[in-house]
């Protein structure tokens, strides 16, 4: 941005500006260049791309018209996009509001006085795809600048032509003037097809010829001086009247204050008397409440003791009843237990006796069967014992056998002598 004088009125020129990376569009769109009395405002940017780049990022507040090999392809909003090297951005249009300042010179009034009107327009471009294409390919910033110059001058000249020179200054104070509204409506109708929408129109300054301006200034100064003197006199009268009113009001307020203080003191005395009565009544009520409280406490204690005695008596009776009932049930259970035990033991003895009888029967049957089976064995054993006895007798030298001796005395004597010796009988 180049240096400039803020007191100078500049003509606005809408231009197309080439830039580098699309991400820097926000910085370039605000770079206004001043050249002489012209203010160059970039409205459309034409970014460039690196040959090996495959992506494009459109910043917020812009719409990009994209072409492929020079042929229009689509419109991109803010965001990150994949873009081959043969894709190019032909127009990067800013959607923010633009301020367009331009003076309309030599505008004749209805009484043929030439004036210069400084007009400021605020406009923006519609973001829809159809209007963006119409604006970019059919109009552009330069075409819009020419149309604004022409249409604005025609509209402002027609508006000024309806007024006299001393009414021109009223345009600067008519923010809602019907003429300005009508002019803005005509401008919007002219740019409707290109998506340009004018949102505000203001007359920022009015330049009259020097002689007329000086006369109007002198007249205005004289008129203002007269008004100042009149207002000064009125002010002095008002100051005197206000002083008198202030004194009267102060005196009245003092009297009212004294009356108010007297009334307050009277009400205070009455309220204090009421307070003392309330205090005494409260004390009496508290005493009655305290006495009633003590009586209620004693009654409650007596009732509590009585209730406690009744409860303890009922408790003792119930405990004795429960204890007697428990002992009776325990004794009954012990009797039943002993009866059951005796019955069970008798039954067990009976079963044991039956089992013993069955065992004896089985043992007797077994011995009977075994005795029958052992008869031959016992006969054999008996004969063997007899043989062993005979063998022992035969081998015993002290034993003599005698058979039928046929009354042989010698044999009898010999036999009896041997037997007596064996038996240990001493014969005389």
Secondary structure, DSSP 8 states (H G I E B T S, - for coil): -----TTS--EEEEEEEEES-GGGHHHHHT--EEETTEEEEEEEEEE---TT--EEEE-TTEEEEEEETTEEEEEE-SEEEE--TTEEEEEEEE-S-EEEEEEEEEEE-TT--EEEEEEEEEEEE--SHHHHHHIIIIIHHHHHHHHHHHHHHHHHHHHHHTS-GGGTTHHHH-TT-HHHHHHHHHHHHHHGGGTEEEEEEEEEEEE--HHHHHHHHHHHHHHHHHHHHHHHHHHHHHHHHHHHHHHHHHHHHHHHHHHHHHHHHHHHHHHHHHHHHHHHHHHHHHHHHHHHHHHHHHHHHHHHHHHHHHHHHHHHHHHHHHHHHHHHHHHHHHHHHHHHHHHHHHHHHHHHHHHHHHHHHHHHHHHHHHHHHTHHHHHHHHHHHHHHHHHHHHH-TT-------TT-HHHHHHHHHHHHHHHT----
